[in-house]
Amino acid sequence: MSRYQKANVLISLFVLLFFLTLSIITSQWGFFLWSLLPIFIVNMTAFTNKKQRN
């Protein structure tokens, strides 16, 4: 894993834990559920490889 990918994973985990904590405190699970898709998309874009141009 590159340095960029490691930073991306750590930030994503922090954001996910933040929304999980917010959802537990407020008892409104919409915060957590609506944060799952954007976090998943960001992680997928970080781990996909670009095609090299010749």
DABELDA-V524501 format. One record per pair of residues at least 24 apart in sequence whose C-alpha atoms are under 6 Angstrom apart, sorted by the first residue. I is the first residue (numbers start at 0). J is the second residue. Records with the same first field share a line. If there is no record, write none. Layout:
BEGIN
I->J  J
END
This chain:
BEGIN
none
END
